[in-house]
Amino acid sequence: MSKKNWIMVKRGLSEDAKHREAMGNRIWLYLHIIDRCDWDTGIVYDWRDEDEAEDMGLNPRTLERQRQELTELGYIECKQRRYGQDIAIYNWINPRNYSGGVLNKKGTQTFVPLHSKGTHKGTHKGTHKGSNELRTPSLESGDQLSGSQGGAAPPPAVTAYREVARRFPDKELWSDIASVVGESEADLTLWRQIVHGYIACGWNKLNVKAMLEFFKRRELPGANGNGARRTSEHPALAGMRMALEEMNQNGND
């Protein structure tokens, strides 16, 4: 799991007995949410219960229930997206700029609904197409990518990664991905193949830096430095690798 090294929390969380009593063992999920958030906004983009449960080693339904309880207790607010959710952390203060400015103040609605239609959908798709029970309110339906909220749209290479991995990479890596991969259709196609191949090998899909190294070498995961096939290479990867080698060969003729 490629995350920040340290999780920053305000001391009041541990000093105030009411928080300890209210949170109980939900504190671990709350800390995980904090670690996933964008420090500048206090919002977690592209959250999916199933993926986060895998990262934490939790049963997805357990994580879903605890997230719902944190919402009911007033610690977070959730907004349904097409493929996941955005989560706002109430009373957020940027750890890098501790000026006292509070974002997402409790008692206010961080995510303003565009319309009331669809507010019954619960955790549909927020749990990666898991439970359809009527739980979390859906404040907006639509096709907007969650990572683009509050700023410019993600670079094409970031969007390409998300299309394959079904989640956004850490926002701190967006500029690295964009600068290495670029925007040409050929490079984006190769990038998608590398991301797919890397995940198909059973490797950590959050290890974007390793994927970028494959891209710099113009090499698909599953082949060694000499281009020889690994004994564990999946047949589909072999087909992708051979097609890429043929394309490169034709380009050199």
TORMAR-444878 format. One line per field, with one value per residue (C-alpha): residue number from 1; y, x, z. Coordinates in steps of 0.2 Angstrom, whole numbers, plus 5000, padded with zeros to 4 digits. Each point is the difference from the previous one (the first is absolute). Example, Ala and Ser with C-alpha at 12.3 -4.5 7.8 and 13.67 -1.06 7.14 Angstrom:
i: [1|2]
c2: [4978|5017]
c1: [5062|5006]
c3: [5039|4997]
END
This chain:
i: [1|2|3|4|5|6|7|8|9|10|11|12|13|14|15|16|17|18|19|20|21|22|23|24|25|26|27|28|29|30|31|32|33|34|35|36|37|38|39|40|41|42|43|44|45|46|47|48|49|50|51|52|53|54|55|56|57|58|59|60|61|62|63|64|65|66|67|68|69|70|71|72|73|74|75|76|77|78|79|80|81|82|83|84|85|86|87|88|89|90|91|92|93|94|95|96|97|98|99|100|101|102|103|104|105|106|107|108|109|110|111|112|113|114|115|116|117|118|119|120|121|122|123|124|125|126|127|128|129|130|131|132|133|134|135|136|137|138|139|140|141|142|143|144|145|146|147|148|149|150|151|152|153|154|155|156|157|158|159|160|161|162|163|164|165|166|167|168|169|170|171|172|173|174|175|176|177|178|179|180|181|182|183|184|185|186|187|188|189|190|191|192|193|194|195|196|197|198|199|200|201|202|203|204|205|206|207|208|209|210|211|212|213|214|215|216|217|218|219|220|221|222|223|224|225|226|227|228|229|230|231|232|233|234|235|236|237|238|239|240|241|242|243|244|245|246|247|248|249|250|251|252|253]
c2: [5000|5016|5013|5015|4995|5008|5003|5018|5002|5014|4996|5003|4984|4990|5013|5001|4986|5002|4996|4984|4995|5004|4993|4984|4988|5011|5011|4989|5003|5019|5000|4991|5013|5014|4991|4999|5018|5015|5012|5015|4996|4987|4990|4981|4998|4984|4990|4982|4990|4983|5007|5008|4985|4990|5013|4999|4981|5002|4992|5013|4999|5004|5015|5006|4999|5010|5013|5002|5002|5013|5009|4999|5005|5016|4997|4999|5003|4989|5005|4986|5001|4989|4987|5004|5013|5016|5002|5017|5000|5012|5014|4997|5010|4998|4992|5009|5017|5000|5018|4996|5001|4986|4992|4989|5007|4988|5006|5005|4991|4998|4991|5010|4989|5006|4992|4988|4986|4985|5003|4983|4990|4996|4993|4994|5001|5008|4983|4995|4994|4991|5002|5008|5003|5017|5008|5015|5014|5003|5018|5001|4988|5003|4996|5012|4992|5002|5005|5016|5008|5016|5003|4996|4983|4986|4999|4987|4988|5001|4996|4986|4992|5002|4992|4984|5000|5006|5013|5016|4999|5011|5018|5004|4989|5008|5012|4986|4989|5014|5005|4982|4994|5015|5002|4991|4986|4988|5003|5000|4983|4993|5007|4991|4984|5002|5004|4985|4989|5005|4997|4983|4994|5002|5015|5015|5011|5015|4998|5013|5004|4982|5001|5016|4991|4987|5015|5008|4984|4997|4983|4991|4991|4981|5002|5001|5013|4989|4999|4981|4993|4996|4983|5008|5012|4999|4995|5017|5009|4990|5006|5018|4999|4992|5013|5014|4992|4998|5018|5007|4989|5007|5017|4997|4993]
c1: [5000|5008|4995|5007|5012|4991|4982|4997|4985|4996|5003|4982|4996|5009|4998|4981|4991|4985|5009|5008|4982|4992|5013|5005|5009|4994|5015|5011|4988|5000|5019|5000|4988|5012|5015|4990|4994|5006|5008|4996|4981|4997|4992|5003|4997|4995|4996|4994|4996|5006|5017|5003|4994|5013|5014|4995|4997|4982|4984|4992|4983|5009|5008|4984|4991|5013|5001|4981|5002|5014|4988|4985|5012|5004|5019|4998|4989|4998|4996|4995|5009|4999|5013|5003|4997|5009|5002|5001|5008|4991|5010|5016|5016|5014|5015|5012|4992|4994|4993|4984|4989|4987|4993|4984|4993|4988|4982|5002|4998|5016|4993|4986|4987|4996|4983|4990|4998|5010|5002|4993|5014|5010|5018|4996|5017|5008|5004|5007|4983|4998|4985|4984|4992|4994|5013|5011|4990|5005|5001|5005|4999|5010|5015|5013|5016|5002|5018|4996|4990|5006|5013|5005|4996|5013|5014|4996|5013|4992|4983|5007|5007|4983|4991|5011|5003|4982|5007|5010|5018|5006|4998|5018|5005|4989|5014|5013|4988|4995|5018|5007|4985|4995|4984|5002|4988|5014|5008|4983|4997|5016|4997|4984|5008|5013|4988|4989|5015|5007|4984|4998|5016|4993|5011|4994|4989|5005|5018|4999|5019|5004|4988|5008|5017|4992|4994|5017|5007|4985|4998|4985|5000|5003|5015|5018|5013|5004|4982|4999|4984|4998|4994|4986|4995|4981|4995|4991|5016|5010|4988|5001|5019|5001|4989|5010|5016|4993|4994|5017|5008|4989|5004|5018|4999]
c3: [5000|4994|5013|5010|5014|5014|5004|5007|5012|5012|5019|5004|4993|5013|5015|4999|5008|4990|4984|5007|5006|4983|4989|5008|4988|4986|5003|4989|4985|5004|5000|4983|4993|5006|4992|4983|5000|4990|5013|4991|5000|5014|4987|4995|4982|4991|5016|4998|5015|4992|4995|5017|5009|4990|5005|5018|5001|5005|4994|4988|5009|5016|4993|4991|5017|5009|4987|5001|5019|4998|4989|5012|5015|4990|4996|4981|4986|4984|4982|4988|4983|4985|5005|5018|5013|5006|5019|5009|5017|5011|5009|4989|5003|4987|5010|4989|5003|5018|4999|5009|4984|5002|4984|4999|5016|5009|4999|4982|4984|4991|4984|4993|4991|4982|5001|5012|4987|5005|5019|5004|4992|5015|4998|4982|4991|5015|5006|4983|4994|5016|5012|4993|5018|5003|5011|4994|4992|4982|4998|4982|4985|4984|4990|5008|5005|5019|4999|4990|5014|5006|4986|4982|4993|5003|4986|4987|5006|5018|4992|4990|5016|5008|4986|5002|5019|5004|5012|5000|5005|5014|4995|5004|4986|4986|4994|4999|4990|4988|4997|4997|4989|4991|4990|4983|4996|4997|5017|5009|4992|5006|5017|5001|4995|5013|5014|4995|4999|5016|5009|4991|5007|5017|5005|5010|4989|5011|4995|4987|5000|4995|4986|4994|5000|4988|4989|4999|4994|4988|5008|5005|5017|4998|4989|5007|4994|4985|4995|5004|5006|5019|5004|5010|4986|4997|4982|4998|5005|4988|4986|5005|5001|4982|4993|5007|4994|4983|5000|5005|4987|4986|5006|4998|4982]
END
